[in-house]
Amino acid sequence: MVVEVAEYAVHFPAWYDERAAWETPAKGHLQGVEVRLRDGTTFPLTFYDLTRLGQTLEDDAADGRPYFTEPGLVVVPEVRTEAVLEAVAGMYRDGVFRRPGA
């Protein structure tokens, strides 16, 4: 699934269909989202909700890693298609996707 707006496109993983969109809020995370700017720059993103993020951190801490890191991590109240699109729009508006010096 690809959602295009004037300035960028949001590419969901190839497997992200209606069923995945329905199941994802219960899972609390979504990896493999990409934001592609019109100039071709791509930003990979991973979305988590607070509950799943806390569970993942607890699991990692129990395994001896008392931290959690993920490049491109975005935390949203609920991981659903609309929340991903809203977050990306806000991130774009806030300048998150600007290159240093641009």
N, C-alpha and C positions, 0 to 999 in steps of 0.2 A: 504494500500500500504506500502510495506517495501522495502527499498533500502539498500542493504548490501555492505559494503566495507571490506577490510581485518581487520581493527581495531575496527569497530563498525557497528551498523545498525541504520538507521533512520526509525522510525515507525510513519507513518502518522495516523490520526484518522481513525477508521473503516469506517466512512461515506465519506472519502476523495477519490472520484472517479474522472473520467475524467471531469464530469460536475463541481464538486467542484473545481478541479484544474483550470478550465476555469473561474469560478465565483470569486475565492478568490482574484485575483488582484484588482478587483473592490471594494471588501469589505475592503481590506487593513489590514486584520488581520487573523491569523490562530492560534487557540489554540489546544492543545492536541497532539502536536508532542513530541515524545520521542526519545532520543538518548540512545541506549543500547550498552555499552562496552562489549567486549568479556568476561570480568570477571563477568558480570551480573549487574554491576552498571547501574542505569537508571537515566537520566536527563530529566525532563519534561521541554519543551520549549514552549514559545508563541511568535509568530512573528507579528510585526506591521510595517507598513510603516509610514513615517513622517506625512503624511496628516491625516491618521486615528488616530495616536497617539495624534496629536494636537487637533483633534475634541474630542477625549475621555477626554483629560485633560480639555478642555473648559467645557464639560458637567459636569465633576466631580467638577470643581471649581464653577460652577453655583449651584451645589447641596451642596455647603459648604465644599468640599474637594479639596483644591487648590493644589493637588498633584495627581500623578498616580503612582502606584506601582503594579508590577506583578512579582512573582518569575519566574526566567528563561526567562525574557524579552529579546528579540533580535530584534533590529530595522534594517530593510533592505530597500533599495530604493524602491523595489516593492515586494509584497508578492506573489511569484509564486514558483512552485515546484523547479525549477532550482536555484532560489535565496536561498531557504531554504537549499538545498544540498550544495551549495557553502559556505554559512555561517557556516554550521556545519563542513565542511571540514576545513575551516579557523580556527574555534574555536578549533578543535582538534589539528591542527598544532600548534596553539598558546598556547596550554596547558590548555585551559579552563576546560577541563574535568578531569584534574589530581586531585587526592585527596590530601589534605594537608599532607605533610610528605611523600608522595609517590615518 
